[in-house]
Amino acid sequence: MTEASRTAKRAALVYNPIKVDADALRASTTRHAQDAGWAEPLFFETTVEDLGDEVAREALDAGVDAVLVAGGDGTVRAVSEAMSGSGVPLTIVPSGTGNLLARNLRLPLDDSDTMVRATFEGETQPIDVGFARLRRGDGETVEHAFVVMGGMGLDAAMIANTSGDLKKKVGWVAYVDGAARSLVKARPFPVMYQVPGHRMHRANVQSVLIANCGSLPAGLELIPEASIADGELDIAIFQPKNPLGWLLVWRRVAWDNSVLRRFRAGREILALRTRDNSIRYTKGTGIDVAASAPQPVQLDGDEFGEATHMAVRIAAGSLLVAVPEGHTSPALAAVRAALAAD
Ligand SMILES: Nc1ncnc2c1ncn2[C@@H]1O[C@H](COP(=O)(O)OP(=O)(O)OP(=O)(O)O)[C@@H](O)[C@H]1O
């Protein structure tokens, strides 16, 4: 090893081999690393057993200066979990059907070369990461991160009921099919929930959704105010009274939030609808939700089994993401403004 290669910076690429063109991505990472004077990159593949968190920790232990992740939302979630708090920047190379984090950061979705280059020449921005500690029915606890959103109840059941084959064919539209099948069995369940600094509530809910950012594919805005860098989580408590109530929820999610909000007249219509309390929004640095019976949980669109208790906290600004030079998005612009004001 030469003196130069010992002191040069090094990147690691973590990728899901069933989701990406591995040869092309490795070649592009090597080429951009060389151009920037960095050492030969390290390459790690995810496996069915390790969705990416273990190899990302291996890369961090090897002392890398940057990590790139290429895969679907599950891979991005797992790698972000390992990288949170490390101070090492993460580049998201969009590769799945959802690309939820990349969409929320308004990153280019079809230009992996630009994202790879951002690792070596771009800028970094801190974003928040959510952590959900789940207590299982048998008392066991596990903690996992989410970068986009987590939830307990119907939203998780909907994901569990979504066929993988259909998702491959039609992408996120498949969740509508999952939702339809879950709705047939949907029963509200009683929970106690508390946001730090607020009183405890008791409610019959169909779903509790906790968002770090608010955009879903197809232009749906689930929690439009959710910002990925405000140090707070946006929480939606779904309390439809009956299956028809879900039509109201979907109307609000798909129509009100995505369409009406863009127009002033639309915003006036929205204001008139606040009496319909099928969704209650709140905000906080976390939430504790206790259910009387185990309920399904999802994190960033992947099933995480059932839990009786979910304690969610935010690790504010704990993940550094690489963005192309000069890149901005509403969420990142807000962070820059806040940093400039300090
Ligand atoms: N080496 C591998 N061989 C086979 N399957 C793998 C391998 N590595 C990961 N997987 C599988 O890939 C899935 C994770 O995929 P990933 O999150 O990258 O995409 P996705 O869930 O389809 O995301 P999206 O919803 O964005 O398309 C897991 O089911 C995991 O078991």
The ligand as an SDF file (V2000), in Angstrom:
LIG
                    3D

 31 33  0  0  0  0  0  0  0  0999 V2000
  -28.7220  -10.7850   -1.7960 N   0  0  0  0  0  0  0  0  0  0  0  0
  -30.0600  -10.8540   -1.8100 C   0  0  0  0  0  0  0  0  0  0  0  0
  -30.6710  -11.8720   -2.4790 N   0  0  0  0  0  0  0  0  0  0  0  0
  -32.0190  -11.9970   -2.4870 C   0  0  0  0  0  0  0  0  0  0  0  0
  -32.8530  -11.1260   -1.8550 N   0  0  0  0  0  0  0  0  0  0  0  0
  -32.3010  -10.1020   -1.1980 C   0  0  0  0  0  0  0  0  0  0  0  0
  -30.8810   -9.8980   -1.1390 C   0  0  0  0  0  0  0  0  0  0  0  0
  -30.6390   -8.7960   -0.4090 N   0  0  0  0  0  0  0  0  0  0  0  0
  -31.8490   -8.3170   -0.0130 C   0  0  0  0  0  0  0  0  0  0  0  0
  -32.8410   -9.0910   -0.4740 N   0  0  0  0  0  0  0  0  0  0  0  0
  -34.2790   -8.9070   -0.2710 C   0  0  0  0  0  0  0  0  0  0  0  0
  -34.6520   -7.6390   -0.7950 O   0  0  0  0  0  0  0  0  0  0  0  0
  -35.7380   -7.1170   -0.0280 C   0  0  0  0  0  0  0  0  0  0  0  0
  -35.4440   -5.6910    0.3400 C   0  0  0  0  0  0  0  0  0  0  0  0
  -35.5810   -4.9790   -0.8120 O   0  0  0  0  0  0  0  0  0  0  0  0
  -35.4650   -3.4240   -0.8640 P   0  0  0  0  0  0  0  0  0  0  0  0
  -35.8480   -2.7860    0.4010 O   0  0  0  0  0  0  0  0  0  0  0  0
  -34.1230   -3.0950   -1.3910 O   0  0  0  0  0  0  0  0  0  0  0  0
  -36.5480   -3.1430   -1.9320 O   0  0  0  0  0  0  0  0  0  0  0  0
  -38.1200   -3.0700   -1.7510 P   0  0  0  0  0  0  0  0  0  0  0  0
  -38.5340   -3.4580   -0.3790 O   0  0  0  0  0  0  0  0  0  0  0  0
  -38.7090   -3.8050   -2.8870 O   0  0  0  0  0  0  0  0  0  0  0  0
  -38.2530   -1.5360   -1.8680 O   0  0  0  0  0  0  0  0  0  0  0  0
  -39.2080   -0.6860   -2.7070 P   0  0  0  0  0  0  0  0  0  0  0  0
  -40.4860   -0.7620   -1.9800 O   0  0  0  0  0  0  0  0  0  0  0  0
  -38.5920    0.6750   -2.6740 O   0  0  0  0  0  0  0  0  0  0  0  0
  -39.2000   -1.3080   -4.0560 O   0  0  0  0  0  0  0  0  0  0  0  0
  -35.8700   -7.9720    1.2200 C   0  0  0  0  0  0  0  0  0  0  0  0
  -37.0300   -8.7420    1.0730 O   0  0  0  0  0  0  0  0  0  0  0  0
  -34.6420   -8.8560    1.1900 C   0  0  0  0  0  0  0  0  0  0  0  0
  -34.9340  -10.1170    1.7040 O   0  0  0  0  0  0  0  0  0  0  0  0
  1  2  1  0
  2  3  1  0
  2  7  2  0
  3  4  2  0
  4  5  1  0
  5  6  2  0
  6  7  1  0
  6 10  1  0
  7  8  1  0
  8  9  2  0
  9 10  1  0
 10 11  1  0
 11 12  1  0
 11 30  1  0
 12 13  1  0
 13 14  1  0
 13 28  1  0
 14 15  1  0
 15 16  1  0
 16 17  2  0
 16 18  1  0
 16 19  1  0
 19 20  1  0
 20 21  2  0
 20 22  1  0
 20 23  1  0
 23 24  1  0
 24 25  2  0
 24 26  1  0
 24 27  1  0
 28 29  1  0
 28 30  1  0
 30 31  1  0
M  END
$$$$
